[in-house]
Each structure stands twice: as C-alpha cells, then as structure tokens.
Amino acid sequence: MGHSMGGMISARYALTFPSQTQRLILVDPLGLEDWQALGVPYQRPDLTFTTELATIYTSIMTYQKSTYYGGTWDPAYDGWVNMLLDVYTGPQGRTFAWDMALVTDAVFVEPIVYQLPNLTMRSLLVAGNLDNTAIGKAWAPASVQALVGHYEVLGKEVAARVPGMDLVEFEGLGHSPQIQDFETFWEAVEGWLREV
C-alpha cells in the first residue's frame, strides 16, 4: 500500500517486481495524469527550491486544506502541518527543500499513468473525490489549472484501463482519506483485502 508519492513508488515496485507483489493498494497516488502533456509548464528544480525555501505554516495549511481535506479543516490536522514545518525550519531545512524540489521534478516528469495498465496483480485504487492534486498546478495558467487534478474523474478512468483494478471512491474526502476519515478508509481497504 502506498499513498500519494508513495503510491507512485508502490506502483513502480509492483511493475518492476511483479512476482514479489501479490496485491497492490494505491491511495490517491500521484501520476494518474501527465500534467506536462496537459499543459502544465516544466519548472526547473532551482526555481522550485526557491518556493520550497519560502514554506511557512500558512502555505502548508492552505495547501493541505484545499487538497488533502477537500476544503475543510480540523485542528487535529495541525499536527501534520507542524511536523512538516519542523523539517523545513530545522537544521536540515535547506537540504530538505532541495530534496523536495528534486522529488517534485521526478514526480512531474515521470507520471505512472502510462505504465499502470501493465500491472499483473489484483489492485485497488482508493480515491477521495475531492482530491485535486496536480503537481505544477500552482505555476500553470488558470486555463490549465482547471483541467488537472480531478480525482473524481481520474479514478474511474484509470481503474477502467487497468485489468484487475478495483476502485473505491470516498465522497467528500480529499487527498488523505486515511487521515480525514480513518474508519471509513480502513473498512473499505480491509473489506477489499478479505475479498481478494
């Protein structure tokens, strides 16, 4: 099971080592669409690095509220914001910001959408229908921003193209359904695991 970028990595692992992967669960994975092909302009890592260095509580919270939690906020989510902020403002903050710039570049230029139909094991795609994750959306023109990050559509499209992939969609949840509504999330995942 992998979430977000971890979903991309889990999918790549399963594609590379199919004999070692019996089942695969992707939770709101990145790379379900090719952002660059949809018009999001490429941004060099050094420019992303500058943005990462400017990270503050408000920028993390605003992004997570919009993307992770479908526009809602619970004070309990502050723990996740502060954990990330502590890394950015800690002694390794510059290194972390550079690493995030490189990770952003890798995720942006290597979407998994084209390889997913090659999965050979049973898989589950979990998608919060309010997830609007789209790497590079912030530096894209508004006309392109409107085209990307629609997990309520992407989940159905991807599951229809991947043999043996089931889809669970969560109405009213964003990029982190496992945090936003753990009980509903776990009930769906555990139920799928019992069936396959």
Residue, then its C-alpha position, 0 to 999 in steps of 0.5 A: m500500500g502506498h499513498s500519494m508519492g508513495g503510491m507512485i513508488s508502490a506502483r513502480y515496485a509492483l511493475t518492476f517486481p511483479s512476482q514479489t507483489q501479490r496485491l497492490i493498494l494505491v491511495d490517491p497516488l500521484g501520476l494518474e495524469d501527465w500534467q506536462a502533456l496537459g499543459v502544465p509548464y516544466q519548472r526547473p528544480d532551482l526555481t522550485f527550491t526557491t518556493e520550497l525555501a519560502t514554506i511557512y505554516t500558512s502555505i502548508m495549511t492552505y495547501q493541505k486544506s484545499t487538497y488533502y481535506g477537500g476544503t475543510w479543516d480540523p485542528a487535529y490536522d495541525g499536527w501534520v502541518n507542524m511536523l512538516l514545518d519542523v523539517y523545513t525550519g530545522p537544521q536540515g531545512r535547506t537540504f530538505a527543500w532541495d530534496m523536495a524540489l528534486v522529488t517534485d521534478a521526478v514526480f512531474v516528469e515521470p507520471i505512472v499513468y502510462q505504465l499502470p495498465n501493465l500491472t499483473m496483480r489484483s489492485l485497488l485504487v482508493a480515491g477521495n473525490l475531492d482530491n485535486t492534486a496536480i503537481g505544477k498546478a500552482w505555476a500553470p495558467a488558470s486555463v490549465q489549472a482547471l483541467v488537472g487534478h480531478y480525482e473524481v474523474l481520474g479514478k474511474e478512468v484509470a481503474a477502467r484501463v487497468p485489468g484487475m483494478d478495483l476502485v473505491e471512491f470516498e465522497g467528500l474526502g480529499h487527498s488523505p482519506q486515511i487521515q480525514d476519515f480513518e474508519t471509513f478508509w480502513e473498512a473499505v481497504e480491509g473489506w477489499l483485502r478479505e475479498v481478494 
